[in-house]
């Protein structure tokens, strides 16, 4: 992640050894944009000054208690954490197993609720309740060592990136094929199968095999000798909620909607298509989709499909004319995104007009929510999902509303750049 980003722990809905690890923060070692934002709104928002909350326990181990009615918890490894959790760190590290077993028990919840019935419990109550250290040390000794940091959930930054053994095997396999890399992912037998440009077409295009063939090859490699095609593949599809469908049907019809739900409507793998089930479509790793790769998607992959459909039309093949029309319309829309005139532009609320992107030139640090807007507006994504550009809470430093759904022309942006 580099020096700018830090892992951030949040709440869990149920007690689990390692959970609540699906967020990162653009911390920039405490001296960058977050610091400047907090300073700029001191006169407007006192809560914004809590951005370095909890520093006294960063780097230590403990238990993160979620601020929910039943007080579920997770082990804490010293990372930053948000205001949805309260962290308990033992004075003596050797007491952590006993504290963990107490906090993860129903006795802990009942004891806290005797003193405080509020949904969000003040931290002072968590550390002032009676605690029988000897009793819980015996419980910890009987339970054995605490588990090593690990998660089989691909939404967590502790996930190791291997499909086999994960809670969403097919989703992980597709991500690995598109070249996505989890923070804890080590080199393995799948490295050489990752697509270099992060663009894989569902139909064969530009000399590359179809997506389903490449994905099946990755699955076979991941399973090794345990792969039995006539049994394993149907089992994986059933586990993904696609019983009775083929792997190709799941990729075309179900993958993207499931991906959006799994990653909380912030998809990093985009299914771009022309609106026809028999037409052009491709999965794209958004983290790799810079201006050059958008050009490659338009002029190499889609361009090859368009040339192929023209040739089939000229030979009188039924349906090819409709596929050609749909592909040309997709080409038009992608070119509009590439150019970036409203409404196919990117707008980043916290950046001055002179620093707004010109055309398709996204900054990944700005987030999926803002960068995906041109593709949603153009209607080129396979499935609808819950995302909006409503105004954010609070006020800007000048007291104005924090509006997100604004559009500026290239001329306006260039003029602002020149002026600055």
C-alpha positions as CSV (number, residue, x, y, z in Angstrom):
1,X,0.0,0.0,0.0
2,X,3.0,2.3,0.3
3,X,3.6,4.9,3.0
4,X,0.3,6.8,2.5
5,X,-2.2,4.2,3.5
6,X,-2.8,2.5,6.8
7,X,-5.0,-0.5,7.8
8,X,-8.0,0.5,9.8
9,X,-10.0,-1.8,12.0
10,X,-13.8,-1.4,12.4
11,X,-16.7,-3.2,14.1
12,X,-17.9,-6.7,13.6
13,X,-21.5,-7.9,13.8
14,X,-20.6,-11.2,15.5
15,X,-17.6,-12.1,17.7
16,X,-14.8,-13.5,15.5
17,X,-11.1,-13.8,16.2
18,X,-10.1,-11.7,13.1
19,X,-12.8,-9.5,11.6
20,X,-13.7,-5.8,10.9
21,X,-10.7,-5.5,8.6
22,X,-12.1,-4.2,5.4
23,X,-11.0,-0.6,5.5
24,X,-7.9,1.5,5.0
25,X,-7.2,5.1,5.6
26,X,-5.2,7.7,3.6
27,X,-3.2,8.7,6.7
28,X,0.0,9.9,4.9
29,X,1.9,9.5,8.2
30,X,-0.3,12.1,9.8
31,X,1.0,15.0,7.7
32,X,-1.1,15.0,4.5
33,X,-4.6,15.7,3.3
34,X,-6.3,14.3,6.4
35,X,-4.3,16.6,8.6
36,X,-5.0,19.6,6.4
37,X,-8.7,18.8,6.3
38,X,-8.9,18.5,10.1
39,X,-7.1,21.9,10.5
40,X,-9.3,23.6,7.9
41,X,-12.6,22.7,9.6
42,X,-11.6,23.2,13.3
43,X,-13.9,26.2,13.4
44,X,-16.8,24.1,12.0
45,X,-16.6,20.6,13.3
46,X,-15.0,19.6,16.6
47,X,-15.5,15.9,15.9
48,X,-13.1,16.1,12.9
49,X,-10.3,16.6,15.5
50,X,-10.7,12.9,16.5
51,X,-8.9,11.7,13.5
52,X,-5.9,10.6,15.5
53,X,-8.0,9.0,18.2
54,X,-6.5,6.0,20.0
55,X,-2.9,6.7,19.2
56,X,-1.9,5.6,22.7
57,X,-2.7,1.9,21.8
58,X,-1.5,1.9,18.2
59,X,1.2,-0.8,17.9
60,X,-0.1,-2.8,20.9
61,X,-2.3,-6.0,20.9
62,X,-5.7,-6.2,22.6
63,X,-9.4,-6.7,22.0
64,X,-11.6,-4.5,19.8
65,X,-15.1,-4.2,21.2
66,X,-17.8,-3.2,18.7
67,X,-20.2,-0.5,19.8
68,X,-23.4,-2.6,19.3
69,X,-26.0,-4.0,21.6
70,X,-24.4,-7.4,22.2
71,X,-20.8,-6.0,22.2
72,X,-19.3,-8.4,19.7
73,X,-15.5,-8.3,19.5
74,X,-12.4,-9.2,17.6
75,X,-8.7,-9.4,18.4
76,X,-6.8,-6.1,17.9
77,X,-3.3,-6.1,16.4
78,X,-2.3,-2.5,16.9
79,X,-3.8,-0.9,13.8
80,X,-5.7,2.3,13.5
81,X,-9.4,1.9,14.4
82,X,-12.6,3.9,13.8
83,X,-15.1,5.2,16.3
84,X,-17.3,2.2,16.0
85,X,-15.0,0.2,18.2
86,X,-13.4,0.5,21.7
87,X,-10.1,-1.1,22.3
88,X,-8.9,-2.8,25.5
89,X,-5.1,-3.4,25.7
90,X,-3.6,-5.4,28.6
91,X,-0.9,-3.8,30.7
92,X,0.8,-7.2,30.7
93,X,0.7,-8.8,27.1
94,X,0.6,-12.3,28.7
95,X,-3.0,-11.4,30.0
96,X,-4.4,-11.0,26.5
97,X,-5.7,-14.6,26.1
98,X,-7.6,-14.3,29.4
99,X,-9.0,-10.9,28.4
100,X,-10.0,-12.2,25.0
101,X,-11.9,-15.2,26.4
102,X,-13.7,-12.9,28.9
103,X,-14.7,-10.3,26.3
104,X,-15.8,-13.0,23.8
105,X,-18.1,-14.6,26.4
106,X,-21.7,-13.9,27.2
107,X,-20.6,-13.1,30.8
108,X,-18.8,-10.0,29.5
109,X,-21.9,-8.6,27.8
110,X,-24.1,-9.3,30.8
111,X,-21.7,-7.7,33.2
112,X,-21.3,-4.5,31.1
113,X,-25.0,-4.2,30.7
114,X,-25.5,-4.2,34.4
115,X,-23.7,-0.9,34.5
116,X,-24.5,0.6,31.2
117,X,-27.5,-0.1,28.9
118,X,-26.7,2.4,26.2
119,X,-26.1,1.0,22.7
120,X,-22.7,2.7,22.5
121,X,-20.9,2.0,25.8
122,X,-18.4,4.5,27.2
123,X,-14.9,3.0,27.3
124,X,-14.6,3.6,31.1
125,X,-17.4,1.0,31.7
126,X,-15.5,-1.6,29.7
127,X,-12.4,-1.5,31.9
128,X,-14.0,-0.8,35.2
129,X,-16.3,-3.9,35.5
130,X,-15.3,-6.9,37.7
131,X,-12.8,-9.3,36.1
132,X,-11.7,-12.6,37.6
133,X,-8.3,-12.9,36.1
134,X,-7.5,-16.3,37.5
135,X,-10.7,-17.8,36.3
136,X,-10.2,-16.6,32.7
137,X,-6.6,-17.5,32.7
138,X,-7.7,-21.1,33.3
139,X,-10.2,-20.8,30.5
140,X,-7.5,-19.5,28.2
141,X,-5.1,-22.3,29.1
142,X,-7.7,-25.0,28.4
143,X,-8.5,-23.3,25.0
144,X,-4.9,-23.2,23.9
145,X,-3.0,-20.5,22.0
146,X,-4.8,-17.7,20.4
147,X,-5.2,-18.2,16.6
148,X,-2.7,-16.6,14.2
149,X,-3.9,-13.6,12.2
150,X,-5.8,-15.0,9.2
151,X,-9.1,-14.6,7.4
152,X,-10.7,-16.7,4.7
153,X,-13.0,-13.8,3.8
154,X,-11.8,-11.9,0.7
155,X,-13.2,-8.6,1.9
156,X,-10.6,-8.6,4.7
157,X,-7.1,-7.4,4.4
158,X,-5.8,-10.4,6.3
159,X,-7.0,-12.7,3.5
160,X,-4.1,-14.5,1.8
161,X,-5.5,-14.3,-1.8
162,X,-5.8,-18.0,-2.6
163,X,-9.1,-19.1,-4.0
164,X,-9.1,-22.6,-2.4
165,X,-10.3,-22.4,1.2
166,X,-11.9,-18.9,0.8
167,X,-15.5,-18.1,1.5
168,X,-16.0,-16.9,-2.1
169,X,-13.8,-19.1,-4.3
170,X,-15.1,-18.1,-7.7
171,X,-14.9,-14.4,-6.9
172,X,-11.3,-14.8,-5.7
173,X,-10.4,-16.8,-8.8
174,X,-11.7,-14.1,-11.1
175,X,-9.9,-11.4,-9.2
176,X,-6.6,-13.3,-9.4
177,X,-7.1,-13.8,-13.1
178,X,-7.6,-10.1,-13.5
179,X,-4.4,-9.4,-11.6
180,X,-5.9,-8.2,-8.3
181,X,-3.5,-8.6,-5.4
182,X,-4.5,-8.8,-1.7
183,X,-2.1,-7.1,0.9
184,X,-1.2,-10.5,2.6
185,X,-1.0,-12.4,-0.7
186,X,2.3,-14.3,-1.2
187,X,3.7,-15.7,-4.5
188,X,2.0,-19.0,-5.5
189,X,1.3,-21.2,-8.4
190,X,-1.3,-18.8,-9.8
191,X,1.1,-15.8,-10.3
192,X,1.8,-16.6,-14.0
193,X,-1.9,-16.8,-14.9
194,X,-2.7,-13.2,-14.0
195,X,-3.6,-11.1,-17.0
196,X,-1.0,-8.4,-17.6
197,X,-3.3,-5.5,-18.6
198,X,-6.2,-6.5,-16.3
199,X,-8.7,-6.8,-19.2
200,X,-10.2,-10.2,-20.1
201,X,-13.0,-10.4,-22.6
202,X,-15.8,-12.9,-22.2
203,X,-15.7,-13.8,-25.9
204,X,-12.4,-14.5,-27.5
205,X,-10.9,-11.2,-28.8
206,X,-7.5,-9.9,-30.0
207,X,-6.0,-13.3,-30.0
208,X,-6.8,-14.1,-26.4
209,X,-8.8,-17.0,-25.2
210,X,-12.3,-16.5,-23.8
211,X,-12.7,-15.6,-20.2
212,X,-14.4,-18.9,-19.2
213,X,-11.5,-20.9,-20.7
214,X,-8.9,-18.9,-18.8
215,X,-10.8,-19.0,-15.6
216,X,-11.2,-22.8,-15.8
217,X,-7.5,-23.1,-16.4
218,X,-6.8,-21.1,-13.2
219,X,-9.2,-23.2,-11.2
220,X,-7.5,-26.4,-12.3
221,X,-4.1,-25.0,-11.4
222,X,-5.5,-23.9,-8.0
223,X,-7.0,-27.2,-7.1
224,X,-4.2,-29.4,-8.5
225,X,-4.9,-33.1,-8.3
226,X,-8.1,-32.4,-6.3
227,X,-9.8,-31.0,-9.4
228,X,-12.5,-33.2,-10.9
229,X,-14.2,-31.3,-13.7
230,X,-17.5,-33.1,-13.7
231,X,-17.9,-32.7,-9.9
232,X,-15.9,-29.7,-8.7
233,X,-17.2,-27.1,-11.1
234,X,-20.9,-27.8,-10.4
235,X,-20.2,-27.7,-6.7
236,X,-18.4,-24.3,-7.0
237,X,-21.3,-22.9,-9.0
238,X,-23.9,-24.2,-6.5
239,X,-21.9,-22.6,-3.7
240,X,-22.0,-19.3,-5.6
241,X,-25.8,-19.5,-5.9
242,X,-25.7,-20.6,-9.5
243,X,-26.8,-24.2,-9.3
244,X,-27.7,-25.6,-12.7
245,X,-25.8,-22.8,-14.6
246,X,-22.6,-23.2,-16.5
247,X,-19.5,-21.3,-15.6
248,X,-19.9,-19.1,-18.6
249,X,-23.5,-18.3,-17.7
250,X,-22.4,-17.4,-14.1
251,X,-19.7,-15.0,-15.5
252,X,-22.1,-13.4,-17.9
253,X,-25.2,-13.1,-15.7
254,X,-24.2,-13.3,-12.0
255,X,-20.6,-12.4,-11.3
256,X,-20.8,-8.6,-11.3
257,X,-23.9,-8.3,-9.2
258,X,-22.4,-10.7,-6.6
259,X,-19.1,-8.8,-6.7
260,X,-20.8,-5.5,-6.0
261,X,-22.7,-6.9,-3.0
262,X,-19.7,-8.6,-1.6
263,X,-17.5,-5.5,-1.7
264,X,-20.2,-3.2,-0.4
265,X,-21.0,-1.5,-3.7
266,X,-17.4,-0.5,-4.3
267,X,-16.5,-2.9,-7.1
268,X,-12.9,-3.1,-8.3
269,X,-13.7,-5.5,-11.1
270,X,-16.0,-4.0,-13.7
271,X,-18.1,-5.9,-16.1
272,X,-18.4,-3.6,-19.2
273,X,-20.7,-4.7,-22.0
274,X,-22.7,-3.6,-25.0
275,X,-26.1,-4.7,-23.6
276,X,-26.4,-7.9,-25.6
277,X,-26.0,-11.4,-24.1
278,X,-24.4,-12.5,-27.3
279,X,-22.4,-9.3,-27.7
280,X,-19.1,-7.8,-26.5
281,X,-18.3,-7.8,-22.8
282,X,-15.1,-7.7,-20.7
283,X,-14.1,-7.8,-17.1
284,X,-11.7,-5.0,-16.2
285,X,-9.5,-4.6,-13.2
286,X,-10.3,-1.0,-12.3
287,X,-7.0,-0.6,-10.4
288,X,-5.2,-1.0,-13.7
289,X,-7.6,0.9,-16.0
290,X,-5.6,4.0,-16.8
291,X,-5.9,6.1,-19.9
292,X,-3.7,3.8,-22.0
293,X,-5.6,0.6,-21.0
294,X,-9.0,2.3,-21.7
295,X,-7.5,2.9,-25.2
296,X,-6.6,-0.7,-25.4
297,X,-10.1,-1.8,-24.4
298,X,-11.6,0.5,-27.0
299,X,-9.3,0.1,-29.9
300,X,-7.7,-3.3,-29.5
301,X,-10.3,-5.6,-27.8
302,X,-13.6,-3.9,-28.8
303,X,-12.0,-2.9,-32.1
304,X,-11.2,-6.5,-32.9
305,X,-14.8,-7.5,-32.1
306,X,-16.2,-4.8,-34.3
307,X,-14.0,-5.9,-37.2
308,X,-15.1,-9.5,-36.7
309,X,-18.8,-8.6,-36.6
310,X,-18.4,-6.5,-39.8
311,X,-16.9,-9.4,-41.6
312,X,-19.7,-11.7,-40.4
313,X,-22.3,-9.2,-41.5
314,X,-20.7,-9.0,-44.9
315,X,-21.0,-12.7,-45.2
316,X,-24.7,-12.5,-44.3
317,X,-24.6,-14.2,-40.9
318,X,-27.9,-13.7,-39.0
319,X,-27.6,-11.5,-35.9
320,X,-24.2,-10.1,-36.7
321,X,-25.7,-6.7,-37.8
322,X,-27.4,-6.3,-34.4
323,X,-24.1,-7.2,-32.6
324,X,-22.3,-4.7,-34.7
325,X,-24.7,-1.9,-33.9
326,X,-24.5,-2.6,-30.2
327,X,-20.7,-2.8,-30.3
328,X,-20.4,0.5,-32.1
329,X,-22.7,2.2,-29.6
330,X,-20.5,0.9,-26.8
331,X,-17.4,2.2,-28.6
332,X,-19.1,5.6,-28.8
333,X,-19.8,5.6,-25.1
334,X,-16.3,4.6,-24.1
335,X,-14.9,7.3,-26.3
336,X,-17.1,9.8,-24.5
337,X,-15.7,8.6,-21.1
338,X,-12.2,8.8,-22.5
339,X,-12.8,12.4,-23.5
340,X,-14.5,13.3,-20.2
341,X,-16.9,16.1,-21.2
342,X,-20.0,16.3,-18.9
343,X,-21.8,14.1,-18.0
344,X,-19.0,11.6,-18.5
345,X,-16.5,13.4,-16.4
346,X,-15.0,12.7,-13.0
347,X,-15.5,15.2,-10.2
348,X,-13.6,15.0,-6.9
349,X,-15.3,17.1,-4.3
350,X,-12.2,17.9,-2.2
351,X,-10.0,18.9,-5.1
352,X,-9.9,22.4,-6.5
353,X,-11.1,22.8,-10.1
354,X,-7.6,23.2,-11.4
355,X,-6.7,19.7,-10.1
356,X,-9.8,17.9,-11.4
357,X,-9.0,15.0,-13.9
358,X,-9.0,15.8,-17.6
359,X,-10.8,13.0,-19.4
360,X,-10.3,9.5,-18.1
361,X,-7.3,9.9,-15.9
362,X,-8.5,8.6,-12.5
363,X,-6.6,8.9,-9.2
364,X,-7.2,5.6,-7.3
365,X,-6.8,7.5,-4.0
366,X,-10.1,9.3,-4.8
367,X,-12.0,6.0,-4.5
368,X,-14.3,3.9,-6.6
369,X,-17.4,5.9,-5.8
370,X,-16.2,8.9,-7.7
371,X,-14.2,7.3,-10.4
372,X,-16.9,4.9,-11.5
373,X,-19.5,7.7,-12.2
374,X,-18.8,8.1,-15.9
375,X,-19.3,4.3,-16.5
376,X,-22.6,4.3,-14.5
377,X,-23.8,7.4,-16.4
378,X,-23.0,5.8,-19.7
379,X,-24.9,2.7,-18.8
380,X,-22.1,0.3,-19.8
381,X,-21.9,-1.8,-16.6
382,X,-23.5,-5.2,-16.6
383,X,-25.7,-4.7,-13.5
384,X,-27.1,-1.9,-11.4
385,X,-25.9,-1.5,-7.9
386,X,-26.4,0.9,-5.0
387,X,-24.3,3.9,-5.4
388,X,-25.0,7.7,-5.5
389,X,-23.3,11.0,-5.5
390,X,-25.4,12.8,-2.9
391,X,-23.9,15.5,-0.8
392,X,-21.7,14.4,2.0
393,X,-22.4,15.3,5.6
394,X,-20.9,18.5,7.1
395,X,-19.7,21.6,5.5
396,X,-16.6,22.7,3.4
397,X,-14.1,25.0,5.1
398,X,-15.9,28.0,3.6
399,X,-19.2,26.8,5.0
400,X,-20.7,25.6,1.6
401,X,-22.4,22.2,1.1
402,X,-20.3,19.2,0.3
403,X,-21.7,18.5,-3.1
404,X,-20.6,15.5,-5.2
405,X,-22.8,15.4,-8.3
406,X,-21.3,18.4,-10.1
407,X,-20.0,18.5,-13.7
408,X,-17.4,20.8,-15.3
409,X,-16.3,21.0,-18.9
410,X,-12.8,20.4,-20.0
411,X,-12.5,24.1,-20.9
412,X,-13.4,25.1,-17.4
413,X,-10.9,22.7,-15.9
414,X,-8.1,23.8,-18.3
415,X,-8.8,27.5,-17.6
416,X,-8.6,26.8,-13.8
417,X,-5.3,25.0,-14.3
418,X,-3.9,27.9,-16.2
419,X,-5.1,30.4,-13.6
420,X,-3.4,28.4,-10.8
